């Protein structure tokens, strides 16, 4: 089996527990219904979208916190680990 070690830059993240509304403000997480782009950061000049999404445990997230980065340019694969489960 293989495991990738990835370094990522979260930048300005939006937090959610249900994938629809941010916490604590309650505004939309995504820019539109396709859910391919994050919503703009409230109060940002030149309508800058959030850089990443952090899904916190609670609501629809039951097991663990999830970190999502939508732009591949914000990630770098640093290691490939091969292992055997025994």
Order of alpha helices (4+ residues) and beta strands (2+ residues): beta-beta-beta-beta-beta
